[in-house]
Amino acid sequence: MSARGNRFTAKTTVTQFCSDTCAKRAYKQRKRNEKIEVAIKEETEKALYNPDIAQKEFLTVEETCQLINASRWTIYRLIKKGELKAGKLGRSTRIPRAAINELFKLTEA
């Protein structure tokens, strides 16, 4: 169906849209989708594993998220349930590396 509700019949094999208006709408939608894909790609590149994390003894919640590939809320939930030991340093939460290793030893058993 076209924008006006009429049935569209292509006159050639390469015709994709019923009018210039429909072609412009499709172009804008395609450009929007490209921007979204670029934004998603940039976001995933930011979240790539940081090798400095492997050297630290105490990690922030964000670093722990990157290390075990979990969300912030999952980390906070584990801390609240007592499955992951953590301490507060001022306003920030620090998680010892040993606590993360212990968490995965518990899940293996």
N, C-alpha and C positions, 0 to 999 in steps of 0.2 A: 504494500500500500504506500502511496505517496503521502506527502505532508497534508494534502487536501483530502485524503481519504479515497482517492481514485486508484484503481489498479494500475500498476506500473508494468509495462512491457518494454523490454530492451529492444532497440531497433538494430543494434549491432552486437557482436559478441564481446566487445570491450566496454560497453556501457554499464556503469555500476550504479548510477544514481539517476533519479527521475528529473532532477533540475539542478540548477546552479546552487540554489539554497540548500538542498540536501547534500550536495557535494561539499559545501562550506561547513555544514554541521558535522559531517563525518571527518573533515580535516581537523576541525577544532577538537573533536573528541580524541582523535589520534594523537594530537599534540599534547593534550592533557594527560593521556596515558603514558606518553614518553616522559613527561616531567615527573610523573609519579614513579615510574621505573627508575629514573635517575636518582630521585630522593631515596628510594629504598636501597639502591646500590650503595649510595654514599653512607647511609646509616649502617649497613652491614660491614662496610669497610672500616668504620670507626670502631666497631665492636670486636675487631679481630684480636686474637690472643696477643698479649703483651709479654715478651720474654722476661722483663724485669720482675714480673709477678712471681716467677719461679724461684727467685733469689730471696724474697722477703719472708721473714718469720711471722709477721703480723700483717694481716690484710684488711682492707676496708671492705664494706659490703659490696661496692661496685667491683672491686678486684676479685672478690670471691665469686661474684656472678660470672665474670669472664672466665675464671679458672674452671668452674664446674658447669658452665653453660646453663645457668638457671636464672630465674627472674629475681629482682630485688625482693618481691613479696614472698617468694619461696624461702629465701634466706632468712627474712625476718620471722616467718612462720616456724622454721626449724629452730631458731633461737628462742622463740616464745615457748615452744613445746619442750625445750630443754635438750633437744637432739643435737644441737650445735652450740658449743660453749662460745661465749663472746663477752667482751668487756667494753666498758665505755671509757673513752679518753676525751674528756670535755663533752662536746656534743656528738662526736663521731663514735661509731661502733667499730671495734677492732676484733678480728677473728684470728686466733692463733692457727698456724698451719697444722699443728698436731691435732687440733679439734676437727679440721676438715678430713685429715687422714683417718681419724677415729670414726668419723661418720661413715666413711666408706667401708671400714672394717666391720662395722655393725651391720651394714646392708648385705655384705657378702655371706655372713653366717646364717 
